[in-house]
Amino acid sequence: MAAFSVFFCDQERCSIQPVRAMDPDHAIAQVRSSHPDLRRVAVVPDELLKGVDPLQLLEEWIQARG
């Protein structure tokens, strides 16, 4: 299984959840099982996040939703 970072917003907050999954859809399903009211979601393979600050990326992602 591959490592993914799932960026998501639900009714309460926006956050990042690391998961091990077969593919991006499987990663979303894992997060959705604990956060069923997802309003916005994005999946990034961890290999693409090397050298990137995930919290800064989350902040930019949150601001880009407008």
Buried (B, 14 or more C-beta within 10 A) or exposed (E): EBEBBBBBBBEEEBBBBEBEBEEBEBBBEBBBEEBEEBEEBBBBBBEEBEEEEBEEBBEEBBEEEE
